[in-house]
Amino acid sequence: MDRILVTEQIAEEGIARLQAAAHVDIDTKLDRAGLLAALPEYDALVVRSATRVNDEVLAAGTRLRVVGRAGTGVDNIELDAATRRGILVVNAPASNSVAVAELTIALILSLARCIPHAHASLQGGRWERSSFMGFEVRGKTLGLVGLGRIGAEVARRARGMEMSVVAYDPIVSTERAAQLGVSLLSLDEVLAAADFISLHVPLVEATRNMMNTARLALMKPSAYLINAARGGIIDEPALYQALERGTIAGAALDTFAAEPPTGNPLIGHPRVITTPHLGASTREAQALTGVDVAEGVLTALAGGSPHYAVNAPFISPEQEGVISPYMLLARKIGALCTGLVNEPVRVYEIEYRGEIAGVDTAPIRLAVLQGLLAGTREERVTAVNAPLLARERGLKYREYTSDDAEAYAGMLVVRAQTADGAHEFVGTIIHGVPHIVEADGYWVTFEPAGPMLFTYHRDRPGLIGRVGTLLGEADVNIASMDVGRLAPREQAMMVLRLDDPVPEAVLARLRAAPDLDRAISIIL
């Protein structure tokens, strides 16, 4: 019988499921030395967030075949080390979706009907009915920023309350959105149209402080902002100023950039409802987390394919030499495509040319999906869980092969088909290093690595110099530059590799510059 060690508290339902199929030992008081000494006797390890599962721990687990994380994030587990040692890692990312969605709806209704403030008033001995005139959510517009698992659950419930739902999510297909009764719009359009804005995106570099002064200014003065996702998505000082100036009507916050939010002026603000990160705090969610991780661990021990595996699949040594460089290229192209295409994508096309047309392209396809999704998820997106996440988002793709790789040994092409046409990204391997040779229709050649700045602009004398001057004033060093244009003095793209990311204030100045249509900062 397989032996499983559980080092942190998980729901009884999960323990019972494990005990039905394996010998289970529970020890929540093991110190580091005790854990290292105990692990050689176990086939599986189940943890939450406190146990640090690094390479030392994995090496001590000479029998370990699987590590289960009872929750979403796997930051405390060294995934690369686990993969190298052939140890599968599973988690439970879907267990809290309904709980967070229901809290979001509760916050919307609390804002509409002034419930917390009315409760506090009555508890204080006052009877102030006229002070708490609310409004109905029926017929109002809910704007979702992110339409993944949780966003979809919120949409279903909002539609049940007869709300109109719009959303921004560059990965979700129009067909998937239509199934949910949701209209896909650009981010700016969602912010301008909605009576309630609810955030359902992960905290990654692209979403940090995404709700800043400029975006808050796009909201209606009568609109409300809800965040039951992650702290740090909202620029909290900017939100405070927006509330003080009446830029927006109010906010409901379950998460904060620093928790607990000691000294945060949003706490106690008369137009803000706050809760102490209660999103996943339901008995049902905690039970489901335990059961999900137990099922994943047992499936892995039985040699099956767990529903929520998070580390990479095995690639044979025979294929590794050819495929591995293109997998890295594929992740870079996918991330670049997501970063530069800011409209709903109907279908992605993946084309394998030259030397990769005749090999097993499945690992490369999975790497493309990983790149497309990585900036839209908080949990780590790997080649193992990318197909599941893509299906959840309704992401569609078609694949093609061709022997023609032009002057290169092989080429990888990713096209994003939108209502306005195709956005094409082409890459290859040069001296063993991934390079992009075409980006969104512009012929540019660059290595996709580190902080980068992309500008879409009109080809005018002096514009490149102005961009360089702004970066120089901010002490941002340029490592390399490439420019592609459709025709002299017409539309052009500039690609800058940088030593440091572009500060948000500098991006704002760039975007305001004459003849510069878009400026996008991406870390690849």
C-alpha positions in Angstrom: 0.0 0.0 0.0 1.2 3.5 -0.9 2.3 5.7 2.0 1.3 9.4 2.1 2.6 12.0 4.5 0.4 15.1 5.3 2.3 17.9 7.0 -0.4 20.5 7.2 -4.1 20.7 8.0 -6.5 19.8 5.2 -10.2 19.1 5.3 -11.4 15.9 6.8 -13.1 15.0 3.5 -9.7 15.0 1.8 -8.1 12.9 4.5 -10.9 10.4 4.3 -10.4 10.0 0.6 -6.7 9.4 1.0 -7.2 6.9 3.8 -9.6 4.9 1.7 -6.8 4.1 -0.8 -3.5 4.5 1.1 -1.7 4.5 4.4 -1.8 8.1 5.6 0.3 9.7 8.4 -0.6 13.2 9.6 2.1 15.2 11.3 1.6 19.0 11.4 4.4 19.6 13.8 7.4 18.3 11.9 10.4 20.6 11.8 12.8 20.7 8.8 15.1 17.9 10.2 12.1 15.7 11.0 10.6 16.2 7.6 13.9 15.2 5.9 14.3 12.2 8.1 10.7 11.0 7.5 10.4 11.5 3.8 12.3 8.4 2.6 9.4 6.2 3.8 6.7 7.9 1.7 5.4 7.8 -1.9 3.5 11.1 -1.7 3.6 14.3 0.3 0.6 16.6 0.8 1.2 20.2 2.0 -0.5 23.6 2.0 1.6 26.8 1.9 3.8 26.6 5.0 5.9 23.6 4.1 8.8 24.6 1.8 9.3 21.8 -0.7 12.7 22.6 -2.2 15.3 20.4 -3.9 16.7 19.3 -0.6 13.2 18.0 0.5 12.6 16.3 -2.9 16.0 14.7 -2.8 15.3 13.3 0.6 12.0 11.7 -0.7 13.7 8.9 -2.5 10.3 7.2 -3.0 8.3 10.3 -3.7 6.2 10.2 -6.9 3.9 13.0 -6.2 3.6 16.2 -4.2 0.1 17.5 -3.6 -0.6 21.2 -2.8 -4.0 21.7 -1.1 -4.7 25.1 -2.7 -4.0 27.1 -5.9 -0.5 28.5 -5.7 2.6 26.4 -5.7 5.2 29.0 -4.9 6.4 26.9 -2.0 7.3 24.0 -4.3 10.3 24.0 -6.6 8.6 22.8 -9.7 11.7 22.5 -11.9 13.4 20.4 -9.2 10.4 18.2 -9.0 10.2 17.7 -12.8 13.9 16.9 -13.0 13.4 14.2 -10.3 10.3 12.8 -12.1 8.0 13.9 -9.2 4.6 15.0 -10.3 3.1 18.1 -8.6 -0.7 18.5 -8.3 -2.9 21.2 -6.8 -6.5 22.3 -6.5 -7.0 25.5 -8.4 -10.8 25.2 -9.1 -11.9 24.5 -5.5 -12.7 28.1 -4.5 -14.3 29.4 -7.8 -17.9 29.3 -6.5 -17.0 30.7 -3.1 -15.2 33.7 -4.6 -18.0 34.2 -7.1 -20.7 34.2 -4.4 -18.7 36.7 -2.3 -18.4 39.0 -5.4 -22.2 38.9 -5.8 -22.6 39.6 -2.1 -20.3 42.6 -2.4 -22.3 43.9 -5.4 -25.5 43.7 -3.5 -24.0 45.2 -0.4 -22.9 48.2 -2.4 -26.2 48.6 -4.1 -28.2 48.4 -0.9 -25.8 50.0 1.6 -26.1 46.9 3.8 -22.9 47.1 5.9 -23.4 50.8 6.7 -27.1 50.4 7.5 -26.2 47.5 9.8 -23.6 49.6 11.6 -26.0 52.5 11.9 -28.7 50.3 13.5 -26.2 48.6 15.8 -25.2 52.0 16.9 -28.7 52.7 18.1 -29.8 54.9 15.1 -32.9 54.4 12.8 -31.9 56.2 9.6 -33.9 54.7 6.8 -33.7 57.7 4.6 -29.9 57.7 4.7 -29.6 54.4 3.0 -31.5 54.7 -0.2 -30.2 52.0 -2.5 -30.9 50.8 -6.1 -31.7 47.6 -7.9 -29.0 45.7 -9.8 -31.5 44.4 -12.3 -30.8 46.1 -15.6 -27.4 47.4 -14.5 -24.2 46.5 -16.4 -21.5 44.4 -14.8 -18.1 44.7 -16.3 -15.7 41.7 -15.6 -12.0 42.2 -16.0 -11.1 38.5 -16.5 -13.4 35.8 -17.7 -11.7 32.6 -16.4 -13.2 30.1 -13.9 -14.3 32.7 -11.3 -15.3 35.4 -13.8 -17.5 32.8 -15.6 -19.2 31.9 -12.3 -19.8 35.5 -11.5 -21.3 36.1 -15.0 -23.7 33.2 -14.6 -25.0 34.6 -11.3 -25.2 38.2 -12.5 -27.2 37.0 -15.5 -29.6 35.3 -13.1 -30.1 38.7 -11.5 -31.0 40.2 -14.9 -27.8 42.2 -15.2 -26.1 42.9 -18.5 -22.6 41.5 -18.5 -19.6 42.7 -20.5 -16.0 41.5 -20.1 -12.4 42.1 -21.1 -10.3 39.0 -21.5 -8.0 38.8 -24.5 -7.7 35.0 -24.3 -11.4 34.0 -24.1 -13.1 33.3 -27.4 -16.2 35.1 -28.6 -18.0 31.7 -28.7 -17.2 31.0 -25.1 -18.3 34.5 -24.1 -21.5 34.0 -26.0 -22.2 30.7 -24.1 -22.1 32.7 -20.9 -24.2 35.5 -22.2 -21.3 38.0 -22.1 -20.2 40.6 -24.6 -16.4 40.9 -25.1 -15.1 44.5 -25.2 -11.7 46.2 -24.9 -10.7 47.1 -21.4 -11.4 50.8 -21.9 -14.8 50.0 -23.2 -15.7 47.8 -20.3 -14.5 50.4 -17.8 -16.6 53.1 -19.5 -19.8 51.0 -19.9 -20.2 49.2 -16.6 -22.1 50.2 -13.4 -20.0 47.7 -11.5 -16.4 46.7 -12.4 -15.3 43.3 -10.8 -11.7 42.2 -11.1 -10.9 38.5 -11.8 -7.3 38.5 -12.9 -4.1 37.2 -11.3 -1.5 39.4 -9.8 1.3 39.2 -12.3 3.6 41.9 -13.7 1.1 42.9 -16.4 -1.8 43.4 -13.9 0.0 45.0 -11.0 -1.7 48.4 -10.3 -3.6 48.0 -13.5 -6.5 50.0 -12.0 -4.5 53.2 -11.8 -5.5 56.8 -12.0 -6.0 56.8 -15.8 -8.2 53.7 -15.8 -10.2 54.8 -12.8 -10.9 58.0 -14.6 -12.6 56.0 -17.4 -15.2 54.7 -15.0 -18.6 56.4 -14.6 -18.9 58.7 -11.6 -21.8 56.4 -10.5 -19.8 53.2 -10.9 -18.4 50.9 -8.2 -15.2 48.8 -8.2 -15.0 45.3 -6.6 -11.8 43.3 -6.0 -12.1 39.8 -4.6 -9.1 38.6 -6.6 -5.7 39.7 -5.5 -4.3 42.7 -3.7 -2.0 44.8 -5.8 -4.2 44.8 -8.9 -5.6 48.2 -7.7 -3.3 51.2 -7.2 -4.7 51.9 -3.7 -3.6 55.5 -3.4 -5.1 56.2 -6.8 -8.4 54.6 -5.6 -8.4 56.7 -2.5 -8.0 59.8 -4.5 -10.7 58.8 -7.0 -13.1 58.2 -4.1 -12.2 61.6 -2.5 -12.7 63.4 -5.8 -15.9 61.5 -6.7 -14.4 60.0 -9.8 -16.2 56.8 -8.8 -19.1 56.1 -6.4 -17.5 53.5 -4.2 -15.6 50.2 -3.9 -15.7 46.8 -2.2 -12.4 45.2 -1.4 -11.7 41.7 -0.1 -7.9 41.8 -0.8 -5.2 44.4 -0.3 -1.6 45.1 -1.4 -0.5 44.5 2.2 -2.4 42.2 4.5 -3.4 42.9 7.1 -3.9 46.5 5.7 -2.7 48.3 8.8 -2.9 52.1 8.3 -4.6 51.8 4.9 -6.8 54.9 4.5 -9.3 52.8 2.5 -10.2 51.0 5.7 -13.1 52.9 7.3 -13.7 55.1 4.2 -17.4 55.9 4.1 -17.7 54.7 0.5 -15.7 51.5 0.8 -16.9 48.1 2.0 -14.0 45.9 3.2 -13.7 42.2 4.2 -10.6 40.4 5.4 -9.7 38.2 2.4 -12.7 35.9 2.7 -12.9 34.7 -0.9 -12.2 31.0 -0.2 -13.5 31.0 3.3 -16.4 28.6 3.0 -16.7 25.1 4.4 -17.6 23.8 1.0 -14.5 25.4 -0.7 -12.1 24.0 2.0 -13.7 20.6 1.7 -13.4 20.6 -2.1 -9.8 21.7 -1.9 -9.0 18.7 0.3 -10.9 16.3 -2.0 -9.4 17.7 -5.2 -5.8 17.4 -4.0 -6.5 13.9 -2.6 -7.9 12.8 -6.0 -4.9 14.2 -7.8 -2.4 12.5 -5.5 -4.2 9.1 -5.8 -4.5 9.4 -9.5 -0.8 10.1 -9.8 0.1 7.2 -7.5 -2.0 4.9 -9.7 -0.1 6.0 -12.8 -2.9 8.1 -14.3 -3.1 11.7 -15.5 -4.3 14.0 -12.7 -6.8 16.7 -13.6 -4.6 19.4 -12.1 -1.0 18.5 -12.7 1.2 21.6 -12.8 4.7 20.5 -13.9 6.0 19.8 -17.4 5.5 16.5 -19.4 8.4 14.2 -20.2 10.2 14.6 -23.6 12.3 11.8 -24.9 16.1 12.3 -25.2 15.9 11.6 -29.0 13.6 14.6 -29.5 14.9 17.0 -26.9 17.7 18.4 -29.0 15.4 19.6 -31.8 12.2 20.4 -29.8 13.5 22.1 -26.6 14.7 25.3 -28.3 11.4 25.6 -30.2 9.5 25.1 -26.9 11.3 28.1 -25.4 10.5 30.1 -28.6 6.9 28.9 -28.5 6.4 30.3 -25.0 8.0 33.6 -26.0 5.8 33.9 -29.1 2.7 33.1 -27.1 3.5 35.7 -24.5 4.3 38.2 -27.1 1.0 37.6 -28.9 -1.0 38.0 -25.7 0.9 41.2 -24.9 0.5 42.9 -28.3 -3.0 41.7 -29.4 -5.5 43.7 -27.3 -8.8 42.5 -29.0 -10.8 39.3 -28.7 -9.2 36.4 -30.7 -11.5 34.1 -32.6 -9.0 31.4 -33.3 -5.2 30.9 -33.1 -3.3 29.3 -35.9 0.0 27.5 -35.2 2.2 26.6 -38.2 5.3 24.4 -37.9 7.7 24.8 -40.8 10.9 23.1 -41.8 12.7 20.9 -39.3 9.9 20.9 -36.8 7.2 19.9 -39.4 8.2 16.3 -39.2 8.6 15.8 -35.4 6.0 15.3 -32.7 4.8 18.9 -32.4 2.6 18.3 -29.3 5.2 19.7 -26.9 5.6 22.9 -29.0 1.8 23.3 -29.2 1.6 23.0 -25.4 4.4 25.6 -25.0 2.5 28.0 -27.3 -0.6 27.6 -25.2 1.5 28.1 -22.1 2.8 31.4 -23.4 -0.6 32.6 -24.4 -2.1 31.9 -21.0 0.8 32.6 -18.7 0.1 36.3 -18.3 -3.5 35.7 -17.6 -3.3 33.3 -14.7 -2.0 33.5 -11.1 -1.2 29.9 -10.8 1.8 28.7 -12.8 0.8 27.7 -16.3 2.8 24.7 -17.6 2.6 22.5 -20.6 0.7 20.0 -18.5 -2.2 22.2 -17.4 -2.2 24.6 -20.4 -4.7 22.4 -22.4 -7.2 22.4 -19.5 -6.9 26.1 -19.0 -7.3 26.7 -22.7 -10.5 24.6 -22.8 -11.9 26.5 -19.8 -11.3 29.8 -21.7 -12.8 28.4 -24.9 -9.4 29.1 -26.6 -9.5 27.6 -30.1 -6.5 26.8 -32.3 -5.7 25.1 -35.7 -2.4 23.6 -36.6 -0.6 23.4 -39.9 2.7 22.0 -41.1 4.9 23.1 -44.1 8.3 22.0 -45.4 9.1 25.6 -46.4 11.1 27.4 -43.8 12.5 30.1 -46.1 16.2 30.7 -45.3 15.9 29.0 -41.9 16.1 25.4 -40.7 12.7 25.7 -39.0 10.1 28.4 -38.3 7.2 28.6 -35.9 4.3 30.9 -36.8 1.4 31.9 -34.5 -1.5 33.9 -36.0 -4.3 35.5 -33.9 -7.4 35.8 -36.0 -9.6 38.6 -34.8 -12.6 40.5 -36.2 -10.2 43.0 -37.8 -7.9 40.4 -39.4 -4.8 38.4 -38.5 -1.9 39.3 -36.2 1.1 37.2 -37.2 4.1 36.4 -35.2 7.0 34.4 -36.6 10.1 33.0 -34.9 13.1 30.8 -35.5 16.3 29.5 -33.8 19.5 31.4 -34.7 22.7 29.9 -33.2 20.6 28.0 -30.7 18.8 31.1 -29.4 15.1 31.9 -30.1 14.5 35.0 -32.3 11.4 36.7 -33.5 11.7 37.7 -37.2 8.1 39.1 -37.7 5.9 40.7 -35.1 2.3 41.6 -35.8 3.0 42.1 -39.5 6.3 44.1 -39.1 9.6 42.6 -40.2 11.8 43.0 -37.2 14.5 40.6 -35.9 15.2 40.4 -32.1 15.8 38.1 -29.3 12.7 37.9 -27.0 14.3 38.1 -23.6 13.9 40.3 -20.5 12.2 43.7 -20.3 11.1 45.0 -23.7 9.2 48.0 -25.1 7.1 47.9 -28.3 5.8 51.0 -29.9 3.3 51.3 -32.7 3.8 54.7 -34.3 3.8 56.8 -37.4 7.2 56.9 -39.1 8.2 60.5 -38.4 11.7 62.1 -38.0 12.7 62.6 -34.4 10.2 60.2 -32.9 12.8 57.5 -32.1 14.9 60.1 -30.5 12.1 61.4 -28.3 11.5 57.8 -27.1 15.2 57.4 -26.3 15.3 60.7 -24.5 12.4 59.8 -22.2 13.9 56.4 -21.4 17.3 58.0 -20.8 15.8 60.6 -18.4 14.3 57.7 -16.4 17.7 55.9 -16.3 16.4 53.0 -18.5 19.2 51.6 -20.6 18.5 50.4 -24.1 20.3 47.1 -25.0 19.2 46.8 -28.6 16.7 48.3 -31.1 14.9 47.2 -34.2 12.4 49.1 -36.4 10.1 47.8 -39.0 7.7 49.8 -41.1 5.0 49.3 -43.7 6.2 52.1 -45.9 8.3 55.3 -45.4 6.4 57.8 -43.2 3.6 55.4 -42.6 2.9 52.9 -39.7 5.9 51.4 -38.0 6.9 49.3 -35.0 9.9 49.8 -32.8 11.3 47.0 -30.6 13.6 47.9 -27.7 15.4 45.4 -25.5 16.0 47.1 -22.1 18.0 46.5 -19.0 15.1 47.5 -16.8 11.3 47.6 -17.1 9.8 50.9 -18.2 8.3 52.8 -15.2 4.5 53.4 -15.5 5.0 57.2 -15.5 7.3 56.9 -18.5 4.8 54.7 -20.3 2.1 57.3 -19.7 4.3 60.0 -21.2 5.2 57.8 -24.2 1.5 57.1 -24.9 0.7 60.8 -24.8 3.5 61.6 -27.4 2.4 62.8 -30.8 2.4 60.2 -33.6 2.8 57.4 -31.1 -0.3 55.2 -31.1 0.6 52.5 -28.6 3.5 51.8 -26.2 3.6 48.3 -24.6 6.0 47.1 -21.9 6.5 43.4 -21.8 8.9 41.1 -19.9 9.7 38.0 -21.9 
